[in-house]
Amino acid sequence: MKVTAIPAPTADPVRVSNFFEKAVEHEVSTTKANYNLVKLAHTKEDCATWSFLPWFLMEQIEEENIAISLLDKIKIAGGKKPDWVCCVYLIKI
């Protein structure tokens, strides 16, 4: 396994929803990476690591679900309104 540098962030988001879409993409990619670690530990018959990773995987799945839920709320709140209106709505809930 090769560990590489974390790429620099892309341009600033244009809208709040853009930010949360990128956050969801990141969480999904992190979940996939965690799954790959579990698969690798299983393939290498590394039982200690394999038994240790499910906690991290479950935590990551929770993070992914939270990001998706926030994006869904922004989409529901926003409709065709500007993103700042979405933020005011979300602060109230």
Phi, psi and omega per residue, in radians:
M1 nan 2.356 3.130
K2 -1.900 2.245 3.098
V3 -1.666 2.181 -3.122
T4 -1.982 2.923 3.124
A5 -1.198 2.648 3.066
I6 -1.358 2.210 -3.122
P7 -1.168 2.645 3.103
A8 -1.135 2.614 3.101
P9 -1.116 2.679 3.094
T10 -1.344 -3.047 -3.128
A11 -0.967 2.743 3.121
D12 -0.998 2.467 3.105
P13 -1.095 2.543 3.135
V14 -1.420 -0.625 -3.110
R15 -2.284 2.787 3.094
V16 -1.009 -0.707 -3.128
S17 -1.092 -0.579 3.077
N18 -1.071 -0.732 3.125
F19 -1.045 -0.832 -3.104
F20 -1.233 -0.530 3.042
E21 -1.110 -0.735 3.092
K22 -1.145 -0.663 3.111
A23 -1.094 -0.748 3.110
V24 -1.099 -0.788 3.110
E25 -0.989 -0.750 -3.141
H26 -1.133 -0.790 -3.134
E27 -1.098 -0.691 3.116
V28 -1.118 -0.752 3.141
S29 -1.162 -0.625 3.098
T30 -1.162 -0.697 3.094
T31 -1.078 -0.766 3.109
K32 -1.057 -0.729 3.123
A33 -1.090 -0.698 3.103
N34 -1.131 -0.728 3.069
Y35 -1.032 -0.729 3.128
N36 -1.100 -0.649 3.073
L37 -1.118 -0.728 3.109
V38 -1.085 -0.790 3.118
K39 -1.072 -0.749 -3.136
L40 -1.102 -0.786 3.121
A41 -1.066 -0.695 3.116
H42 -1.159 -0.792 3.138
T43 -1.062 -0.702 -3.119
K44 -1.428 -0.004 -3.101
E45 0.966 0.684 3.091
D46 -1.623 1.469 -3.018
C47 -1.120 -0.641 -3.128
A48 -1.092 -0.840 3.126
T49 -1.182 -0.745 -3.123
W50 -1.029 -0.685 -3.135
S51 -1.361 -0.318 -3.115
F52 -1.490 -0.512 -3.004
L53 -1.287 -0.523 -3.091
P54 -0.972 -0.586 3.117
W55 -1.073 -0.792 3.125
F56 -1.119 -0.690 3.134
L57 -1.102 -0.777 3.134
M58 -1.129 -0.690 3.086
E59 -1.104 -0.715 -3.131
Q60 -1.176 -0.687 3.098
I61 -1.071 -0.677 3.086
E62 -1.107 -0.754 3.105
E63 -1.065 -0.738 3.122
E64 -1.087 -0.763 3.138
N65 -1.121 -0.655 3.103
I66 -1.124 -0.776 -3.136
A67 -1.105 -0.739 3.123
I68 -1.126 -0.720 3.133
S69 -1.097 -0.742 3.110
L70 -1.115 -0.743 3.111
L71 -1.096 -0.725 3.098
D72 -1.046 -0.744 3.132
K73 -1.124 -0.691 3.117
I74 -1.116 -0.732 3.120
K75 -1.117 -0.738 3.136
I76 -1.149 -0.777 -3.088
A77 -1.223 -0.579 -2.994
G78 -1.401 -0.873 -3.020
G79 0.917 -2.127 3.118
K80 -1.804 0.159 -3.138
K81 -1.385 2.782 3.064
P82 -1.092 2.699 -3.092
D83 -1.070 -0.528 -3.130
W84 -1.113 -0.521 3.078
V85 -1.155 -0.674 3.093
C86 -1.042 -0.787 -3.099
C87 -1.101 -0.719 3.104
V88 -1.084 -0.737 3.109
Y89 -1.096 -0.801 -3.099
L90 -1.137 -0.588 3.105
I91 -1.112 -0.542 -3.118
K92 -1.333 -0.425 -3.100
I93 -1.665 nan nan
